[in-house]
Amino acid sequence: MIDLRNEERVKASPIIRYWTKDRSMMISQANNISHTGISFNTGKMYDKGTPVYIQMRSPEKLEDVITFRAKIVHQEVNNEISLFKTGAEIIDFHSDDDTRLEGYINFMKELTQ
């Protein structure tokens, strides 16, 4: 099972690719991963509630990629956004090891409770 709340995992920070409906897209490192969500800098202001599509890659196993949709719940003036507190939906997962999906799903469920 994958525990993304692990301190070392936070330091390793998975690569995040995210985009909005208008297809503006950026690559970013997450600033913080915790049991309440993920925050990272966008370089651009988005309205609260904007749906964002995110691909997250495991730092330990780069072929593990999860894609999910979440809504922006908060954005600081420095363009740091926070996601997941309003819920997120997994829309795709790719891994050569199906058992790893369970860890990602549990992580997402914990974030959205």
Secondary structure, 3 states (H helix, E strand, C coil): CCCCCCHHHHHHCCEEEEECCCCCEEEEEEEEEECCEEEEECCCCCCCCCEEEEEEECCCCCCCEEEEEEEEEEECCCCEEEEEEEEEEEEEEECCCCHHHHHHHHHHHHHHC
